[in-house]
Amino acid sequence: MPSYFLYARKSTDVEDKQVLSIDAQLSELRELAADQKLTIVAELIEKQSAKTPGRPIFNDMLRRIEAGEAAGILTWHPDRLARNSMDGGRIIYLLDTGKLTSLKFPRTWFENTPQGKLMLHNEFGFSKYYVDSLSENTKRGLREKVRRGEFPSAAPFGYLNDYRTKKIIVDRERAPLVKLAFERYAAGTETLDTLRQFLTDRGIRTRNGHKIGRCFVSHLLSNPIYYGHFTYNGEVHEGTHEPIITKALFDQADAVLNCRWRWSPSTTTTVPKPFVGLLRCGGCGCSVTAEIQKGHTYYRCTKKNKTVRCSQPYIREEALDVEISALLHSYALRPDWADGMLKLIKEEKSTAAQSSAALIAQKREEIAKINARLQRLLDSFLDELIDRETFSAEKAKLMSRKKSLEEERAALTAGRASWLEPFQSWVMTARNAGEIAVTGSLQQKRVLASQVFGSNLVLDCKKASGSTALPWSLLTEKSLAGGMVGDEGFEPPTHSV
């Protein structure tokens, strides 16, 4: 009587799936071994699919059979041994060479004869057909979900899988973090590393509890699913799920991401220097950089101008902070003026809604043209006039443009003129400028200084100065002499900036 390996397998290593499968197999196999008085060399349990070759425990079992430790296998069904042609062929080859003499199954008959090996070959063929058919049916179901605009995979960060409707829904706890990450990166003041730390500080980690990588942040910022589209099989599709951000915000973040495509490895943790790149040297016009000396951060000219010998002195970060705070404080908008302007902006929005019908019709017409181009593009692909790579690239461009037009149309339908939203944001920022100048962080002051002065901020002899950009120049004393708003209203004439 040959000795046997008892082999039990389930198709997944997830503990809460197929929970009873292994226990049920072991109970049946032990009962069969006791009834037939079989000698069991070892009980081998594997939690891996047999669709493809490469199961380590199965391969080790065959190696041990070749070494002569056992000459038989006791398992629940032939499909536990193989669902692919390679593993099935190895079993039959071991039977042909005599190293494997017996296979035992509780519900299936087998004898080591030509007829028995033919039946075993058929069983392996049926097992392979089952997984192939299941795979094809699954893919067909996924394609149907894609046609309906439903995301066909595991929900990305910021979404959850609704197992009742088989759709993805917004994760109300993490979605605000996604939106905030896009807003911070689109402002140009964050990097992949700082956003990585930002998410880590808020408890976002890998499944193993490790810190998320830069590739996670990069993929998040370039994933179209957050504005309503998704990519499947290399093509962009329009989704029916609720978007977390607007297409405009995605485009802003994507533009910043594309500008920073160069890979720059970092082996040490860098200390952020908020005012780097904000100022120019008043002596030679070069940019101002920073370095740490004796525990303090000093700002100085880069001195890259070879034609001018710069003699500008160093300035400590604390002193530069005082200089920039003094500049920003004078550009704070009085609260009563801000409240009055916000009230007028609200009235202007209602008036603008009445004149947006023509623009809405124009956007609708452009969307219809894009839909027609998408249909012609699909026809060209089906007629084999263009290849799949060209089809996918052009479709992605058209879908992106279509989404932008739909958001513009939605904004016009809601009665929001394009210039009122940024103007309202500017009023709120100007209102808070004084508070930021006094109690704000260095990063907040940098962002505000960039908005007020643009690239016109100069450091000369440890003194910061600069000319303001529009619309901040409206807050100078000369502009305020006659009041902020004239009788004609807020909206600027079409011939002015």
Helices and strands as residue ranges (DSSP letters): E 3-10, H 19-35, E 39-47, H 56-66, E 72-75, H 78-81, H 85-97, E 102-104, H 114-147, E 159-162, E 167-170, H 175-186, H 192-201, H 214-221, G 224-227, E 229-232, E 235-238, H 247-259, E 280-281, E 288-293, E 296-301, E 315-316, H 317-329, H 335-354, H 357-382, H 388-413, H 420-439, H 442-453, E 457-460, E 463-466, G 472-475, H 477-480
